[in-house]
């Protein structure tokens, strides 16, 4: 048995073996790693990260297989990027704010369209 104390000190192969040999230790190390990963600069940001992790954990519990968990994670990440209020929408809004600030009469469309285009306003 290894004397490593942190989840990140294991290689993927070692983690696979640890999961087979000692699932309780694997879960304990994973929980500690998640708690450390959810620590932010402010308590509000820490709480937001913890809520996001809790939401992901609850969604993952619905899956009955590794493939199902992978699809759930894929949907979570795509929603974070392309969904309503996602990172792409925020990027487009920020670009439009910058364009307005420098006096350009063009605006980037992207909220409802698949292709981002410039249009005259």
C-alpha positions in Angstrom: 0.0 0.0 0.0 1.3 3.4 -0.9 1.9 6.1 1.7 0.9 9.0 -0.6 -1.3 11.5 1.0 -2.7 13.5 -1.9 -4.9 12.6 -4.8 -2.6 14.5 -7.2 0.5 12.6 -6.2 -0.9 9.4 -7.9 -0.5 8.6 -11.6 -3.7 7.5 -13.5 -2.6 3.9 -13.4 -1.9 4.1 -9.6 -5.4 5.7 -9.1 -7.0 2.8 -11.1 -5.2 0.3 -8.8 -6.1 2.2 -5.7 -9.7 2.3 -6.7 -9.6 -1.5 -7.2 -7.7 -2.3 -4.0 -9.0 0.4 -1.6 -12.1 2.2 -2.8 -12.6 3.9 0.6 -9.2 5.5 0.5 -9.7 6.5 -3.1 -13.0 8.2 -2.2 -11.5 9.9 0.8 -8.6 11.3 -1.3 -11.0 12.4 -4.1 -13.2 14.2 -1.6 -10.2 16.0 -0.1 -9.1 17.0 -3.6 -12.6 18.3 -4.5 -12.7 20.4 -1.3 -9.3 21.9 -2.0 -10.4 22.6 -5.6 -13.5 24.5 -4.4 -11.5 27.0 -2.3 -11.5 30.5 -3.9 -10.3 33.9 -3.0 -13.6 35.0 -1.5 -16.2 33.1 0.5 -18.9 33.9 -2.1 -16.8 32.4 -4.9 -16.0 29.4 -2.7 -19.7 28.9 -2.1 -20.4 29.2 -5.8 -17.8 26.5 -6.6 -19.2 24.2 -3.9 -22.7 24.6 -5.3 -21.5 23.9 -8.8 -19.7 20.8 -7.6 -22.7 19.6 -5.6 -24.9 20.1 -8.7 -22.5 18.1 -10.8 -22.4 15.3 -8.3 -26.2 15.1 -8.1 -26.4 14.9 -11.9 -23.7 12.3 -12.1 -25.6 10.1 -9.6 -28.4 9.7 -12.2 -26.1 7.8 -14.6 -26.0 4.1 -14.4 -22.7 3.6 -16.2 -19.3 5.3 -16.9 -20.6 6.2 -20.4 -23.7 7.8 -18.9 -21.5 9.9 -16.5 -19.4 11.0 -19.5 -22.5 12.2 -21.4 -23.7 14.1 -18.3 -20.3 15.8 -17.9 -20.2 16.6 -21.6 -23.7 18.2 -21.4 -22.7 20.2 -18.3 -19.6 21.6 -20.0 -21.3 22.4 -23.3 -24.1 24.2 -21.4 -21.5 26.2 -19.5 -20.0 27.4 -22.8 -22.9 27.5 -25.3 -26.0 27.7 -23.0 -28.1 30.7 -22.0 -25.8 33.0 -20.0 -22.8 30.8 -20.9 -19.3 31.8 -21.6 -19.8 32.4 -25.3 -22.8 34.7 -24.6 -20.7 36.6 -22.0 -17.8 36.9 -24.5 -20.1 38.3 -27.2 -21.6 40.8 -24.7 -18.2 41.9 -23.6 -17.0 42.3 -27.2 -20.1 44.4 -28.0 -19.5 46.6 -25.0 -15.9 47.2 -26.2 -17.1 48.0 -29.7 -19.6 50.5 -28.4 -16.9 52.0 -26.1 -14.6 52.7 -29.0 -17.4 54.0 -31.2 -17.7 51.3 -33.7 -21.1 50.9 -35.4 -20.8 47.2 -35.7 -22.2 44.6 -33.3 -21.4 40.9 -33.0 -24.4 38.7 -33.2 -24.2 35.4 -31.5 -26.8 34.9 -28.9 -29.4 33.2 -31.0 -27.3 32.4 -34.1 -25.0 29.5 -34.7 -22.5 31.6 -36.7 -21.2 34.8 -35.3 -21.6 37.6 -37.8 -21.0 41.3 -37.9 -23.9 43.5 -38.7 -24.4 47.3 -39.2 -26.6 49.0 -36.6 
